[in-house]
């Protein structure tokens, strides 16, 4: 009975513990970006030998000195382990919308649909199969490039461009 009570107490205390949040503010404007637990982010940070690195994932924990990102689950890809790194090493950030995963799926379906349509239209015309295949590949390359432009994953905001970072206790 005591062991059960102790387990329940440990679980409740871990749930009650407040999560911190990281607040980025732009010095010359009123731009404020808040990174909280369960947010989808891409962060640039200084690695082990101060080399620039980037990590993308869902924020699982923010404490007084570290942030932990767990990777997004992607179809047909092996899952990677989560990453934990120091908050003071962060040099840039990009906060993604909650609708980004759905947008990626929609753009993927649209790209395949456009490629299939172009291939079917060209296939109806009497041209060699190789040319039909190449035109489908070119269409797929164009739609993929458009997807990468619309759903860019580049770091938008850097701390050396006027952004300030502050760790705050969560709500």
N, C-alpha and C positions, 0 to 999 in steps of 0.2 A: 504494500500500500504506500509506503514511504517513497519507494522508487517511482511509482506512477505519479505521485504528487510532485516529486522533484522534476520529472520529465515534463509535466504540464507547466510547471513554473518556469522552466528553461525556455519552452516554446513560447509562452506568453511574454516573457521578458524580451525575447528576440523580436517579437512582433511589435511590442510597445516602443522599442528603441527608435528614436527619430532619425530619419535619414537626412543627411546634409544635401545641399544643392550648390551648384556652381553657377554664379551669376556673372555674365560678361556684359560690360557696359562700354559704349563708345564714348570717348572723351568729348568729341566735338558735336555730338548730336544726342538725341534722346533714345537711341537704339539700345534695347535691353534684350539679351537672350539668356534664358534660364535652362540649365541642364539638370534634370531630375532623374530619379530612378525610373526605369522602364522606358526612357527616351531613346530614340534611335539616332546615333551620332557618328560622326567621323572626326577623329582627333589627330592632330599632328603633335608630335612630342619629340624630345631629345632622348635618344636611346642610351645604351650602356656606355658607349664611347662618345657621347654627344652627337652622334650621327642622327640626321632627321629621319623619322619614321612616322608612319600613319597606321591607325587602327580604326576599324569600323565595327560597330555592334550595338547591342542593347545594354544600357547602363544597368548593372545589377546591384552595385553598391558604391556609395561615396562616403568615405569616412574623413577624418581630419587630415590625412596625408595622401591617401591613395584613391584611385578610381578603378573599378573593375568593369570590363566590358565582356559580355558573352556574345559569341558570333550569332548572326542570324542564321536560321535554318534555311538552306537553299536546296532546291530539288536537284538530285543527281550529284551532289557534292558531299565529300566527306566532312563531317563536323570537326571543327578545330577547337582546341581548348580555349577557355577564357583568358583574357589578358588583364593583368593588374600592373599599374604603373603610377608613379608619383604625380600628384597634381601640379607641383611646381615645375615639372618638366614639360607641361603643355605649352605649345607655341602657336597653335591654331585650332580652329573648330568649324564644324558645320553641323547644324541641327536639322535633321530631316523631318518631313511631315509624317504624320501617322499613316497617311494614305500612300506613301511611296511604294511599299510592297505591292499594293493593288495596281498602282500605275505601271510598275515594271511588268506585271503579268499582262495588263491590257496592251501595253506597247509591244510585248512579245507576240501576243495573238494577232495584233494588227499587222506586225511585220511579216509574220508567216502568211497571213491572209493576202496581203498585197503581193508577196512573192509568188504565192500559188496562183493568184489571178493573172499576173503578168505572164507566168509560165504557161498557163492554159490558153491565154489569148495568142501568145506567140506560137504555141504548139498547134493551134488551129490553122495557122498559115503554113504553107508548104516550105519550111526551111529545115536545114539539117538539125538533127537532135543535139549535136554539140553546141550549136549556136543558141538553141533554146535553153540548154543547161547553163551556158555562160550568161545569158541574159537574166536568168533566175538568180544566179549567184551575184551578179552586179546589183540587182534590185534588193537582194537581202543585205548586201554591204551598205547600200544607201539607207535602207530603213534602220539598220543597226547604228549607223553614224548619226542619224536623226534622233534615235533613242538616247544615244550618249550625249547629245547636245541638250536635249530637253531634260533628261534625268542625269545630269552631271554629278559626279561624285568627288569633284575637286574641292579642296579646302577653300572656302570663301573668305573667311575672316582670320587674320593673323594678329597676334598680340603686338607685334612691332608696327602695326598700321593704326595704332590709336585705341586698341581695345584693352580694357582692364579686366582682370579676373579677380573674383572674390568668392571665398567659400562662406556659405551662410547655413545656419541650422534650418532643417526642413520644417514644414508646417506640422 
